[in-house]
Amino acid sequence: MITKYNSNIIIYLLDAEELKKLSTSDFWSYATYFRLIAFEYLSTNINSILYLDADVI
């Protein structure tokens, strides 16, 4: 599909240690912060983002 649609997939691995220090609850894990900061963190390099959680894949 990458070749067919002339696309690229880039996987960014982020260090979550600082996020683990933030407030969490039974419904709000540190992983939730990835969704909140992903575009801000990557916006200097990209203009769109598709976030796929493990249960979607």
mmCIF entry with sequence, helices, sheets and N, C-alpha, C, O atoms, coordinates in Angstrom:
data_MODEL
# 
_entry.id   MODEL 
# 
_entity.id                         1 
_entity.type                       polymer 
_entity.pdbx_number_of_molecules   1 
# 
_entity_poly.entity_id                      1 
_entity_poly.type                           'polypeptide(L)' 
_entity_poly.nstd_linkage                   no 
_entity_poly.nstd_monomer                   no 
_entity_poly.pdbx_seq_one_letter_code       MITKYNSNIIIYLLDAEELKKLSTSDFWSYATYFRLIAFEYLSTNINSILYLDADVI 
_entity_poly.pdbx_seq_one_letter_code_can   MITKYNSNIIIYLLDAEELKKLSTSDFWSYATYFRLIAFEYLSTNINSILYLDADVI 
_entity_poly.pdbx_strand_id                 A 
# 
loop_
_entity_poly_seq.entity_id 
_entity_poly_seq.num 
_entity_poly_seq.mon_id 
_entity_poly_seq.hetero 
1 1  MET n 
1 2  ILE n 
1 3  THR n 
1 4  LYS n 
1 5  TYR n 
1 6  ASN n 
1 7  SER n 
1 8  ASN n 
1 9  ILE n 
1 10 ILE n 
1 11 ILE n 
1 12 TYR n 
1 13 LEU n 
1 14 LEU n 
1 15 ASP n 
1 16 ALA n 
1 17 GLU n 
1 18 GLU n 
1 19 LEU n 
1 20 LYS n 
1 21 LYS n 
1 22 LEU n 
1 23 SER n 
1 24 THR n 
1 25 SER n 
1 26 ASP n 
1 27 PHE n 
1 28 TRP n 
1 29 SER n 
1 30 TYR n 
1 31 ALA n 
1 32 THR n 
1 33 TYR n 
1 34 PHE n 
1 35 ARG n 
1 36 LEU n 
1 37 ILE n 
1 38 ALA n 
1 39 PHE n 
1 40 GLU n 
1 41 TYR n 
1 42 LEU n 
1 43 SER n 
1 44 THR n 
1 45 ASN n 
1 46 ILE n 
1 47 ASN n 
1 48 SER n 
1 49 ILE n 
1 50 LEU n 
1 51 TYR n 
1 52 LEU n 
1 53 ASP n 
1 54 ALA n 
1 55 ASP n 
1 56 VAL n 
1 57 ILE n 
# 
_struct_asym.id          A 
_struct_asym.entity_id   1 
# 
loop_
_struct_conf.conf_type_id 
_struct_conf.id 
_struct_conf.pdbx_PDB_helix_id 
_struct_conf.beg_label_comp_id 
_struct_conf.beg_label_asym_id 
_struct_conf.beg_label_seq_id 
_struct_conf.pdbx_beg_PDB_ins_code 
_struct_conf.end_label_comp_id 
_struct_conf.end_label_asym_id 
_struct_conf.end_label_seq_id 
_struct_conf.pdbx_end_PDB_ins_code 
_struct_conf.beg_auth_comp_id 
_struct_conf.beg_auth_asym_id 
_struct_conf.beg_auth_seq_id 
_struct_conf.end_auth_comp_id 
_struct_conf.end_auth_asym_id 
_struct_conf.end_auth_seq_id 
_struct_conf.pdbx_PDB_helix_class 
_struct_conf.details 
_struct_conf.pdbx_PDB_helix_length 
HELX_P HELX_P1 AA1 LEU A 19 ? LYS A 21 ? LEU A 19 LYS A 21 5 ? 3  
HELX_P HELX_P2 AA2 THR A 32 ? LEU A 42 ? THR A 32 LEU A 42 1 ? 11 
# 
_struct_conf_type.id          HELX_P 
_struct_conf_type.criteria    ? 
_struct_conf_type.reference   ? 
# 
loop_
_atom_site.group_PDB 
_atom_site.id 
_atom_site.type_symbol 
_atom_site.label_atom_id 
_atom_site.label_alt_id 
_atom_site.label_comp_id 
_atom_site.label_asym_id 
_atom_site.label_entity_id 
_atom_site.label_seq_id 
_atom_site.pdbx_PDB_ins_code 
_atom_site.Cartn_x 
_atom_site.Cartn_y 
_atom_site.Cartn_z 
_atom_site.occupancy 
_atom_site.B_iso_or_equiv 
_atom_site.pdbx_formal_charge 
_atom_site.auth_seq_id 
_atom_site.auth_comp_id 
_atom_site.auth_asym_id 
_atom_site.auth_atom_id 
_atom_site.pdbx_PDB_model_num 
ATOM 1   N N  . MET A 1 1  ? 0.820  -1.196 0.000  1.00 0.00 ? 1  MET A N  1 
ATOM 2   C CA . MET A 1 1  ? 0.000  0.000  0.000  1.00 0.00 ? 1  MET A CA 1 
ATOM 3   C C  . MET A 1 1  ? 0.863  1.259  0.000  1.00 0.00 ? 1  MET A C  1 
ATOM 4   O O  . MET A 1 1  ? 0.489  2.281  -0.576 1.00 0.00 ? 1  MET A O  1 
ATOM 5   N N  . ILE A 1 2  ? 2.009  1.173  0.647  1.00 0.00 ? 2  ILE A N  1 
ATOM 6   C CA . ILE A 1 2  ? 2.905  2.325  0.683  1.00 0.00 ? 2  ILE A CA 1 
ATOM 7   C C  . ILE A 1 2  ? 3.314  2.706  -0.739 1.00 0.00 ? 2  ILE A C  1 
ATOM 8   O O  . ILE A 1 2  ? 3.255  3.875  -1.121 1.00 0.00 ? 2  ILE A O  1 
ATOM 9   N N  . THR A 1 3  ? 3.720  1.721  -1.503 1.00 0.00 ? 3  THR A N  1 
ATOM 10  C CA . THR A 1 3  ? 4.148  1.975  -2.881 1.00 0.00 ? 3  THR A CA 1 
ATOM 11  C C  . THR A 1 3  ? 2.976  2.415  -3.745 1.00 0.00 ? 3  THR A C  1 
ATOM 12  O O  . THR A 1 3  ? 3.093  3.355  -4.531 1.00 0.00 ? 3  THR A O  1 
ATOM 13  N N  . LYS A 1 4  ? 1.857  1.737  -3.598 1.00 0.00 ? 4  LYS A N  1 
ATOM 14  C CA . LYS A 1 4  ? 0.679  2.044  -4.410 1.00 0.00 ? 4  LYS A CA 1 
ATOM 15  C C  . LYS A 1 4  ? 0.232  3.491  -4.237 1.00 0.00 ? 4  LYS A C  1 
ATOM 16  O O  . LYS A 1 4  ? -0.126 4.149  -5.214 1.00 0.00 ? 4  LYS A O  1 
ATOM 17  N N  . TYR A 1 5  ? 0.249  3.992  -3.002 1.00 0.00 ? 5  TYR A N  1 
ATOM 18  C CA . TYR A 1 5  ? -0.214 5.350  -2.715 1.00 0.00 ? 5  TYR A CA 1 
ATOM 19  C C  . TYR A 1 5  ? 0.919  6.355  -2.524 1.00 0.00 ? 5  TYR A C  1 
ATOM 20  O O  . TYR A 1 5  ? 0.690  7.483  -2.087 1.00 0.00 ? 5  TYR A O  1 
ATOM 21  N N  . ASN A 1 6  ? 2.137  5.940  -2.853 1.00 0.00 ? 6  ASN A N  1 
ATOM 22  C CA . ASN A 1 6  ? 3.303  6.814  -2.754 1.00 0.00 ? 6  ASN A CA 1 
ATOM 23  C C  . ASN A 1 6  ? 3.366  7.509  -1.386 1.00 0.00 ? 6  ASN A C  1 
ATOM 24  O O  . ASN A 1 6  ? 3.423  8.735  -1.294 1.00 0.00 ? 6  ASN A O  1 
ATOM 25  N N  . SER A 1 7  ? 3.355  6.702  -0.349 1.00 0.00 ? 7  SER A N  1 
ATOM 26  C CA . SER A 1 7  ? 3.319  7.205  1.023  1.00 0.00 ? 7  SER A CA 1 
ATOM 27  C C  . SER A 1 7  ? 4.537  6.730  1.809  1.00 0.00 ? 7  SER A C  1 
ATOM 28  O O  . SER A 1 7  ? 5.317  5.898  1.345  1.00 0.00 ? 7  SER A O  1 
ATOM 29  N N  . ASN A 1 8  ? 4.673  7.274  2.994  1.00 0.00 ? 8  ASN A N  1 
ATOM 30  C CA . ASN A 1 8  ? 5.726  6.871  3.926  1.00 0.00 ? 8  ASN A CA 1 
ATOM 31  C C  . ASN A 1 8  ? 5.105  6.592  5.277  1.00 0.00 ? 8  ASN A C  1 
ATOM 32  O O  . ASN A 1 8  ? 4.098  7.194  5.650  1.00 0.00 ? 8  ASN A O  1 
ATOM 33  N N  . ILE A 1 9  ? 5.706  5.687  5.996  1.00 0.00 ? 9  ILE A N  1 
ATOM 34  C CA . ILE A 1 9  ? 5.341  5.463  7.394  1.00 0.00 ? 9  ILE A CA 1 
ATOM 35  C C  . ILE A 1 9  ? 6.582  5.750  8.217  1.00 0.00 ? 9  ILE A C  1 
ATOM 36  O O  . ILE A 1 9  ? 7.642  5.170  7.985  1.00 0.00 ? 9  ILE A O  1 
ATOM 37  N N  . ILE A 1 10 ? 6.444  6.643  9.171  1.00 0.00 ? 10 ILE A N  1 
ATOM 38  C CA . ILE A 1 10 ? 7.537  6.972  10.074 1.00 0.00 ? 10 ILE A CA 1 
ATOM 39  C C  . ILE A 1 10 ? 7.051  6.690  11.486 1.00 0.00 ? 10 ILE A C  1 
ATOM 40  O O  . ILE A 1 10 ? 6.006  7.190  11.903 1.00 0.00 ? 10 ILE A O  1 
ATOM 41  N N  . ILE A 1 11 ? 7.790  5.909  12.199 1.00 0.00 ? 11 ILE A N  1 
ATOM 42  C CA . ILE A 1 11 ? 7.430  5.562  13.571 1.00 0.00 ? 11 ILE A CA 1 
ATOM 43  C C  . ILE A 1 11 ? 8.347  6.337  14.512 1.00 0.00 ? 11 ILE A C  1 
ATOM 44  O O  . ILE A 1 11 ? 9.571  6.232  14.425 1.00 0.00 ? 11 ILE A O  1 
ATOM 45  N N  . TYR A 1 12 ? 7.752  7.108  15.404 1.00 0.00 ? 12 TYR A N  1 
ATOM 46  C CA . TYR A 1 12 ? 8.494  7.875  16.401 1.00 0.00 ? 12 TYR A CA 1 
ATOM 47  C C  . TYR A 1 12 ? 8.398  7.154  17.731 1.00 0.00 ? 12 TYR A C  1 
ATOM 48  O O  . TYR A 1 12 ? 7.300  6.856  18.201 1.00 0.00 ? 12 TYR A O  1 
ATOM 49  N N  . LEU A 1 13 ? 9.512  6.879  18.327 1.00 0.00 ? 13 LEU A N  1 
ATOM 50  C CA . LEU A 1 13 ? 9.536  6.282  19.659 1.00 0.00 ? 13 LEU A CA 1 
ATOM 51  C C  . LEU A 1 13 ? 9.842  7.392  20.652 1.00 0.00 ? 13 LEU A C  1 
ATOM 52  O O  . LEU A 1 13 ? 10.865 8.070  20.551 1.00 0.00 ? 13 LEU A O  1 
ATOM 53  N N  . LEU A 1 14 ? 8.951  7.565  21.605 1.00 0.00 ? 14 LEU A N  1 
ATOM 54  C CA . LEU A 1 14 ? 9.099  8.648  22.583 1.00 0.00 ? 14 LEU A CA 1 
ATOM 55  C C  . LEU A 1 14 ? 9.383  8.071  23.956 1.00 0.00 ? 14 LEU A C  1 
ATOM 56  O O  . LEU A 1 14 ? 8.871  7.010  24.313 1.00 0.00 ? 14 LEU A O  1 
ATOM 57  N N  . ASP A 1 15 ? 10.191 8.763  24.714 1.00 0.00 ? 15 ASP A N  1 
ATOM 58  C CA . ASP A 1 15 ? 10.503 8.370  26.082 1.00 0.00 ? 15 ASP A CA 1 
ATOM 59  C C  . ASP A 1 15 ? 9.361  8.813  26.990 1.00 0.00 ? 15 ASP A C  1 
ATOM 60  O O  . ASP A 1 15 ? 9.064  10.005 27.076 1.00 0.00 ? 15 ASP A O  1 
ATOM 61  N N  . ALA A 1 16 ? 8.734  7.885  27.652 1.00 0.00 ? 16 ALA A N  1 
ATOM 62  C CA . ALA A 1 16 ? 7.557  8.181  28.463 1.00 0.00 ? 16 ALA A CA 1 
ATOM 63  C C  . ALA A 1 16 ? 7.869  8.443  29.931 1.00 0.00 ? 16 ALA A C  1 
ATOM 64  O O  . ALA A 1 16 ? 6.949  8.661  30.719 1.00 0.00 ? 16 ALA A O  1 
ATOM 65  N N  . GLU A 1 17 ? 9.111  8.427  30.310 1.00 0.00 ? 17 GLU A N  1 
ATOM 66  C CA . GLU A 1 17 ? 9.450  8.579  31.731 1.00 0.00 ? 17 GLU A CA 1 
ATOM 67  C C  . GLU A 1 17 ? 8.915  9.871  32.341 1.00 0.00 ? 17 GLU A C  1 
ATOM 68  O O  . GLU A 1 17 ? 8.413  9.850  33.465 1.00 0.00 ? 17 GLU A O  1 
ATOM 69  N N  . GLU A 1 18 ? 9.007  10.979 31.641 1.00 0.00 ? 18 GLU A N  1 
ATOM 70  C CA . GLU A 1 18 ? 8.492  12.248 32.174 1.00 0.00 ? 18 GLU A CA 1 
ATOM 71  C C  . GLU A 1 18 ? 6.964  12.228 32.249 1.00 0.00 ? 18 GLU A C  1 
ATOM 72  O O  . GLU A 1 18 ? 6.382  12.798 33.172 1.00 0.00 ? 18 GLU A O  1 
ATOM 73  N N  . LEU A 1 19 ? 6.316  11.578 31.288 1.00 0.00 ? 19 LEU A N  1 
ATOM 74  C CA . LEU A 1 19 ? 4.848  11.502 31.307 1.00 0.00 ? 19 LEU A CA 1 
ATOM 75  C C  . LEU A 1 19 ? 4.353  10.665 32.485 1.00 0.00 ? 19 LEU A C  1 
ATOM 76  O O  . LEU A 1 19 ? 3.274  10.923 33.018 1.00 0.00 ? 19 LEU A O  1 
ATOM 77  N N  . LYS A 1 20 ? 5.116  9.690  32.884 1.00 0.00 ? 20 LYS A N  1 
ATOM 78  C CA . LYS A 1 20 ? 4.724  8.828  33.998 1.00 0.00 ? 20 LYS A CA 1 
ATOM 79  C C  . LYS A 1 20 ? 4.674  9.582  35.327 1.00 0.00 ? 20 LYS A C  1 
ATOM 80  O O  . LYS A 1 20 ? 4.094  9.094  36.297 1.00 0.00 ? 20 LYS A O  1 
ATOM 81  N N  . LYS A 1 21 ? 5.272  10.755 35.372 1.00 0.00 ? 21 LYS A N  1 
ATOM 82  C CA . LYS A 1 21 ? 5.273  11.568 36.590 1.00 0.00 ? 21 LYS A CA 1 
ATOM 83  C C  . LYS A 1 21 ? 4.007  12.422 36.715 1.00 0.00 ? 21 LYS A C  1 
ATOM 84  O O  . LYS A 1 21 ? 3.753  12.992 37.777 1.00 0.00 ? 21 LYS A O  1 
ATOM 85  N N  . LEU A 1 22 ? 3.218  12.516 35.654 1.00 0.00 ? 22 LEU A N  1 
ATOM 86  C CA . LEU A 1 22 ? 2.013  13.350 35.660 1.00 0.00 ? 22 LEU A CA 1 
ATOM 87  C C  . LEU A 1 22 ? 0.843  12.636 36.328 1.00 0.00 ? 22 LEU A C  1 
ATOM 88  O O  . LEU A 1 22 ? 0.881  11.423 36.529 1.00 0.00 ? 22 LEU A O  1 
ATOM 89  N N  . SER A 1 23 ? -0.191 13.392 36.669 1.00 0.00 ? 23 SER A N  1 
ATOM 90  C CA . SER A 1 23 ? -1.362 12.839 37.346 1.00 0.00 ? 23 SER A CA 1 
ATOM 91  C C  . SER A 1 23 ? -2.056 11.782 36.494 1.00 0.00 ? 23 SER A C  1 
ATOM 92  O O  . SER A 1 23 ? -2.179 11.921 35.277 1.00 0.00 ? 23 SER A O  1 
ATOM 93  N N  . THR A 1 24 ? -2.505 10.727 37.158 1.00 0.00 ? 24 THR A N  1 
ATOM 94  C CA . THR A 1 24 ? -3.253 9.655  36.489 1.00 0.00 ? 24 THR A CA 1 
ATOM 95  C C  . THR A 1 24 ? -4.424 9.235  37.370 1.00 0.00 ? 24 THR A C  1 
ATOM 96  O O  . THR A 1 24 ? -4.519 9.627  38.533 1.00 0.00 ? 24 THR A O  1 
ATOM 97  N N  . SER A 1 25 ? -5.303 8.439  36.796 1.00 0.00 ? 25 SER A N  1 
ATOM 98  C CA . SER A 1 25 ? -6.427 7.870  37.544 1.00 0.00 ? 25 SER A CA 1 
ATOM 99  C C  . SER A 1 25 ? -6.768 6.527  36.918 1.00 0.00 ? 25 SER A C  1 
ATOM 100 O O  . SER A 1 25 ? -6.050 6.043  36.043 1.00 0.00 ? 25 SER A O  1 
ATOM 101 N N  . ASP A 1 26 ? -7.871 5.923  37.370 1.00 0.00 ? 26 ASP A N  1 
ATOM 102 C CA . ASP A 1 26 ? -8.307 4.649  36.782 1.00 0.00 ? 26 ASP A CA 1 
ATOM 103 C C  . ASP A 1 26 ? -8.718 4.819  35.325 1.00 0.00 ? 26 ASP A C  1 
ATOM 104 O O  . ASP A 1 26 ? -8.664 3.861  34.553 1.00 0.00 ? 26 ASP A O  1 
ATOM 105 N N  . PHE A 1 27 ? -9.127 6.019  34.942 1.00 0.00 ? 27 PHE A N  1 
ATOM 106 C CA . PHE A 1 27 ? -9.608 6.284  33.589 1.00 0.00 ? 27 PHE A CA 1 
ATOM 107 C C  . PHE A 1 27 ? -8.613 7.082  32.747 1.00 0.00 ? 27 PHE A C  1 
ATOM 108 O O  . PHE A 1 27 ? -8.797 7.201  31.536 1.00 0.00 ? 27 PHE A O  1 
ATOM 109 N N  . TRP A 1 28 ? -7.577 7.625  33.354 1.00 0.00 ? 28 TRP A N  1 
ATOM 110 C CA . TRP A 1 28 ? -6.654 8.538  32.691 1.00 0.00 ? 28 TRP A CA 1 
ATOM 111 C C  . TRP A 1 28 ? -5.232 8.055  32.993 1.00 0.00 ? 28 TRP A C  1 
ATOM 112 O O  . TRP A 1 28 ? -4.685 8.380  34.047 1.00 0.00 ? 28 TRP A O  1 
ATOM 113 N N  . SER A 1 29 ? -4.629 7.287  32.089 1.00 0.00 ? 29 SER A N  1 
ATOM 114 C CA . SER A 1 29 ? -3.277 6.788  32.307 1.00 0.00 ? 29 SER A CA 1 
ATOM 115 C C  . SER A 1 29 ? -2.252 7.767  31.732 1.00 0.00 ? 29 SER A C  1 
ATOM 116 O O  . SER A 1 29 ? -2.612 8.730  31.055 1.00 0.00 ? 29 SER A O  1 
ATOM 117 N N  . TYR A 1 30 ? -1.010 7.517  32.002 1.00 0.00 ? 30 TYR A N  1 
ATOM 118 C CA . TYR A 1 30 ? 0.021  8.390  31.440 1.00 0.00 ? 30 TYR A CA 1 
ATOM 119 C C  . TYR A 1 30 ? 0.022  8.309  29.913 1.00 0.00 ? 30 TYR A C  1 
ATOM 120 O O  . TYR A 1 30 ? 0.432  9.262  29.252 1.00 0.00 ? 30 TYR A O  1 
ATOM 121 N N  . ALA A 1 31 ? -0.428 7.195  29.344 1.00 0.00 ? 31 ALA A N  1 
ATOM 122 C CA . ALA A 1 31 ? -0.482 7.045  27.887 1.00 0.00 ? 31 ALA A CA 1 
ATOM 123 C C  . ALA A 1 31 ? -1.448 8.043  27.250 1.00 0.00 ? 31 ALA A C  1 
ATOM 124 O O  . ALA A 1 31 ? -1.286 8.395  26.082 1.00 0.00 ? 31 ALA A O  1 
ATOM 125 N N  . THR A 1 32 ? -2.440 8.500  27.996 1.00 0.00 ? 32 THR A N  1 
ATOM 126 C CA . THR A 1 32 ? -3.384 9.497  27.493 1.00 0.00 ? 32 THR A CA 1 
ATOM 127 C C  . THR A 1 32 ? -2.657 10.779 27.100 1.00 0.00 ? 32 THR A C  1 
ATOM 128 O O  . THR A 1 32 ? -3.064 11.463 26.162 1.00 0.00 ? 32 THR A O  1 
ATOM 129 N N  . TYR A 1 33 ? -1.602 11.099 27.803 1.00 0.00 ? 33 TYR A N  1 
ATOM 130 C CA . TYR A 1 33 ? -0.851 12.317 27.502 1.00 0.00 ? 33 TYR A CA 1 
ATOM 131 C C  . TYR A 1 33 ? -0.221 12.278 26.106 1.00 0.00 ? 33 TYR A C  1 
ATOM 132 O O  . TYR A 1 33 ? -0.014 13.323 25.490 1.00 0.00 ? 33 TYR A O  1 
ATOM 133 N N  . PHE A 1 34 ? 0.082  11.086 25.611 1.00 0.00 ? 34 PHE A N  1 
ATOM 134 C CA . PHE A 1 34 ? 0.609  10.986 24.246 1.00 0.00 ? 34 PHE A CA 1 
ATOM 135 C C  . PHE A 1 34 ? -0.365 11.584 23.240 1.00 0.00 ? 34 PHE A C  1 
ATOM 136 O O  . PHE A 1 34 ? 0.042  12.301 22.325 1.00 0.00 ? 34 PHE A O  1 
ATOM 137 N N  . ARG A 1 35 ? -1.642 11.292 23.409 1.00 0.00 ? 35 ARG A N  1 
ATOM 138 C CA . ARG A 1 35 ? -2.654 11.833 22.496 1.00 0.00 ? 35 ARG A CA 1 
ATOM 139 C C  . ARG A 1 35 ? -2.719 13.353 22.582 1.00 0.00 ? 35 ARG A C  1 
ATOM 140 O O  . ARG A 1 35 ? -2.922 14.033 21.576 1.00 0.00 ? 35 ARG A O  1 
ATOM 141 N N  . LEU A 1 36 ? -2.546 13.868 23.769 1.00 0.00 ? 36 LEU A N  1 
ATOM 142 C CA . LEU A 1 36 ? -2.655 15.307 23.976 1.00 0.00 ? 36 LEU A CA 1 
ATOM 143 C C  . LEU A 1 36 ? -1.451 16.086 23.449 1.00 0.00 ? 36 LEU A C  1 
ATOM 144 O O  . LEU A 1 36 ? -1.601 17.216 22.984 1.00 0.00 ? 36 LEU A O  1 
ATOM 145 N N  . ILE A 1 37 ? -0.284 15.504 23.516 1.00 0.00 ? 37 ILE A N  1 
ATOM 146 C CA . ILE A 1 37 ? 0.915  16.241 23.116 1.00 0.00 ? 37 ILE A CA 1 
ATOM 147 C C  . ILE A 1 37 ? 1.506  15.809 21.779 1.00 0.00 ? 37 ILE A C  1 
ATOM 148 O O  . ILE A 1 37 ? 2.431  16.454 21.286 1.00 0.00 ? 37 ILE A O  1 
ATOM 149 N N  . ALA A 1 38 ? 1.000  14.743 21.186 1.00 0.00 ? 38 ALA A N  1 
ATOM 150 C CA . ALA A 1 38 ? 1.620  14.184 19.982 1.00 0.00 ? 38 ALA A CA 1 
ATOM 151 C C  . ALA A 1 38 ? 1.773  15.211 18.867 1.00 0.00 ? 38 ALA A C  1 
ATOM 152 O O  . ALA A 1 38 ? 2.872  15.391 18.342 1.00 0.00 ? 38 ALA A O  1 
ATOM 153 N N  . PHE A 1 39 ? 0.695  15.881 18.500 1.00 0.00 ? 39 PHE A N  1 
ATOM 154 C CA . PHE A 1 39 ? 0.801  16.822 17.390 1.00 0.00 ? 39 PHE A CA 1 
ATOM 155 C C  . PHE A 1 39 ? 1.670  18.018 17.753 1.00 0.00 ? 39 PHE A C  1 
ATOM 156 O O  . PHE A 1 39 ? 2.455  18.486 16.929 1.00 0.00 ? 39 PHE A O  1 
ATOM 157 N N  . GLU A 1 40 ? 1.539  18.510 18.967 1.00 0.00 ? 40 GLU A N  1 
ATOM 158 C CA . GLU A 1 40 ? 2.370  19.647 19.393 1.00 0.00 ? 40 GLU A CA 1 
ATOM 159 C C  . GLU A 1 40 ? 3.851  19.281 19.331 1.00 0.00 ? 40 GLU A C  1 
ATOM 160 O O  . GLU A 1 40 ? 4.678  20.064 18.865 1.00 0.00 ? 40 GLU A O  1 
ATOM 161 N N  . TYR A 1 41 ? 4.163  18.108 19.795 1.00 0.00 ? 41 TYR A N  1 
ATOM 162 C CA . TYR A 1 41 ? 5.551  17.633 19.818 1.00 0.00 ? 41 TYR A CA 1 
ATOM 163 C C  . TYR A 1 41 ? 6.105  17.441 18.409 1.00 0.00 ? 41 TYR A C  1 
ATOM 164 O O  . TYR A 1 41 ? 7.264  17.765 18.149 1.00 0.00 ? 41 TYR A O  1 
ATOM 165 N N  . LEU A 1 42 ? 5.295  16.923 17.510 1.00 0.00 ? 42 LEU A N  1 
ATOM 166 C CA . LEU A 1 42 ? 5.750  16.582 16.166 1.00 0.00 ? 42 LEU A CA 1 
ATOM 167 C C  . LEU A 1 42 ? 5.447  17.645 15.117 1.00 0.00 ? 42 LEU A C  1 
ATOM 168 O O  . LEU A 1 42 ? 5.874  17.501 13.972 1.00 0.00 ? 42 LEU A O  1 
ATOM 169 N N  . SER A 1 43 ? 4.729  18.701 15.465 1.00 0.00 ? 43 SER A N  1 
ATOM 170 C CA . SER A 1 43 ? 4.235  19.655 14.472 1.00 0.00 ? 43 SER A CA 1 
ATOM 171 C C  . SER A 1 43 ? 5.334  20.409 13.718 1.00 0.00 ? 43 SER A C  1 
ATOM 172 O O  . SER A 1 43 ? 5.071  20.963 12.651 1.00 0.00 ? 43 SER A O  1 
ATOM 173 N N  . THR A 1 44 ? 6.533  20.440 14.241 1.00 0.00 ? 44 THR A N  1 
ATOM 174 C CA . THR A 1 44 ? 7.603  21.100 13.493 1.00 0.00 ? 44 THR A CA 1 
ATOM 175 C C  . THR A 1 44 ? 8.078  20.249 12.324 1.00 0.00 ? 44 THR A C  1 
ATOM 176 O O  . THR A 1 44 ? 8.726  20.755 11.408 1.00 0.00 ? 44 THR A O  1 
ATOM 177 N N  . ASN A 1 45 ? 7.756  18.953 12.351 1.00 0.00 ? 45 ASN A N  1 
ATOM 178 C CA . ASN A 1 45 ? 8.207  18.038 11.305 1.00 0.00 ? 45 ASN A CA 1 
ATOM 179 C C  . ASN A 1 45 ? 7.089  17.571 10.373 1.00 0.00 ? 45 ASN A C  1 
ATOM 180 O O  . ASN A 1 45 ? 7.361  17.161 9.244  1.00 0.00 ? 45 ASN A O  1 
ATOM 181 N N  . ILE A 1 46 ? 5.845  17.627 10.825 1.00 0.00 ? 46 ILE A N  1 
ATOM 182 C CA . ILE A 1 46 ? 4.739  17.075 10.042 1.00 0.00 ? 46 ILE A CA 1 
ATOM 183 C C  . ILE A 1 46 ? 3.550  18.026 10.059 1.00 0.00 ? 46 ILE A C  1 
ATOM 184 O O  . ILE A 1 46 ? 3.473  18.917 10.905 1.00 0.00 ? 46 ILE A O  1 
ATOM 185 N N  . ASN A 1 47 ? 2.619  17.834 9.121  1.00 0.00 ? 47 ASN A N  1 
ATOM 186 C CA . ASN A 1 47 ? 1.421  18.681 9.113  1.00 0.00 ? 47 ASN A CA 1 
ATOM 187 C C  . ASN A 1 47 ? 0.145  17.902 9.392  1.00 0.00 ? 47 ASN A C  1 
ATOM 188 O O  . ASN A 1 47 ? -0.932 18.495 9.458  1.00 0.00 ? 47 ASN A O  1 
ATOM 189 N N  . SER A 1 48 ? 0.240  16.590 9.557  1.00 0.00 ? 48 SER A N  1 
ATOM 190 C CA . SER A 1 48 ? -0.918 15.791 9.963  1.00 0.00 ? 48 SER A CA 1 
ATOM 191 C C  . SER A 1 48 ? -0.417 14.556 10.703 1.00 0.00 ? 48 SER A C  1 
ATOM 192 O O  . SER A 1 48 ? 0.735  14.147 10.557 1.00 0.00 ? 48 SER A O  1 
ATOM 193 N N  . ILE A 1 49 ? -1.310 13.974 11.501 1.00 0.00 ? 49 ILE A N  1 
ATOM 194 C CA . ILE A 1 49 ? -0.927 12.816 12.298 1.00 0.00 ? 49 ILE A CA 1 
ATOM 195 C C  . ILE A 1 49 ? -2.117 11.871 12.410 1.00 0.00 ? 49 ILE A C  1 
ATOM 196 O O  . ILE A 1 49 ? -3.262 12.309 12.524 1.00 0.00 ? 49 ILE A O  1 
ATOM 197 N N  . LEU A 1 50 ? -1.840 10.589 12.377 1.00 0.00 ? 50 LEU A N  1 
ATOM 198 C CA . LEU A 1 50 ? -2.849 9.563  12.601 1.00 0.00 ? 50 LEU A CA 1 
ATOM 199 C C  . LEU A 1 50 ? -2.381 8.760  13.800 1.00 0.00 ? 50 LEU A C  1 
ATOM 200 O O  . LEU A 1 50 ? -1.363 8.070  13.742 1.00 0.00 ? 50 LEU A O  1 
ATOM 201 N N  . TYR A 1 51 ? -3.132 8.856  14.885 1.00 0.00 ? 51 TYR A N  1 
ATOM 202 C CA . TYR A 1 51 ? -2.770 8.136  16.111 1.00 0.00 ? 51 TYR A CA 1 
ATOM 203 C C  . TYR A 1 51 ? -3.606 6.872  16.165 1.00 0.00 ? 51 TYR A C  1 
ATOM 204 O O  . TYR A 1 51 ? -4.834 6.937  16.210 1.00 0.00 ? 51 TYR A O  1 
ATOM 205 N N  . LEU A 1 52 ? -2.951 5.731  16.161 1.00 0.00 ? 52 LEU A N  1 
ATOM 206 C CA . LEU A 1 52 ? -3.633 4.434  16.259 1.00 0.00 ? 52 LEU A CA 1 
ATOM 207 C C  . LEU A 1 52 ? -3.269 3.790  17.580 1.00 0.00 ? 52 LEU A C  1 
ATOM 208 O O  . LEU A 1 52 ? -2.099 3.521  17.854 1.00 0.00 ? 52 LEU A O  1 
ATOM 209 N N  . ASP A 1 53 ? -4.267 3.548  18.382 1.00 0.00 ? 53 ASP A N  1 
ATOM 210 C CA . ASP A 1 53 ? -4.063 2.869  19.653 1.00 0.00 ? 53 ASP A CA 1 
ATOM 211 C C  . ASP A 1 53 ? -3.983 1.361  19.389 1.00 0.00 ? 53 ASP A C  1 
ATOM 212 O O  . ASP A 1 53 ? -4.449 0.884  18.354 1.00 0.00 ? 53 ASP A O  1 
ATOM 213 N N  . ALA A 1 54 ? -3.407 0.636  20.301 1.00 0.00 ? 54 ALA A N  1 
ATOM 214 C CA . ALA A 1 54 ? -3.214 -0.813 20.105 1.00 0.00 ? 54 ALA A CA 1 
ATOM 215 C C  . ALA A 1 54 ? -4.526 -1.551 19.875 1.00 0.00 ? 54 ALA A C  1 
ATOM 216 O O  . ALA A 1 54 ? -4.561 -2.506 19.098 1.00 0.00 ? 54 ALA A O  1 
ATOM 217 N N  . ASP A 1 55 ? -5.595 -1.137 20.523 1.00 0.00 ? 55 ASP A N  1 
ATOM 218 C CA . ASP A 1 55 ? -6.869 -1.839 20.340 1.00 0.00 ? 55 ASP A CA 1 
ATOM 219 C C  . ASP A 1 55 ? -7.496 -1.556 18.974 1.00 0.00 ? 55 ASP A C  1 
ATOM 220 O O  . ASP A 1 55 ? -8.384 -2.293 18.547 1.00 0.00 ? 55 ASP A O  1 
ATOM 221 N N  . VAL A 1 56 ? -7.057 -0.519 18.292 1.00 0.00 ? 56 VAL A N  1 
ATOM 222 C CA . VAL A 1 56 ? -7.554 -0.218 16.932 1.00 0.00 ? 56 VAL A CA 1 
ATOM 223 C C  . VAL A 1 56 ? -6.859 -1.099 15.919 1.00 0.00 ? 56 VAL A C  1 
ATOM 224 O O  . VAL A 1 56 ? -7.473 -1.551 14.952 1.00 0.00 ? 56 VAL A O  1 
ATOM 225 N N  . ILE A 1 57 ? -5.586 -1.343 16.136 1.00 0.00 ? 57 ILE A N  1 
ATOM 226 C CA . ILE A 1 57 ? -4.801 -2.144 15.197 1.00 0.00 ? 57 ILE A CA 1 
ATOM 227 C C  . ILE A 1 57 ? -5.249 -3.567 15.284 1.00 0.00 ? 57 ILE A C  1 
ATOM 228 O O  . ILE A 1 57 ? -4.721 -4.425 14.576 1.00 0.00 ? 57 ILE A O  1 
# 
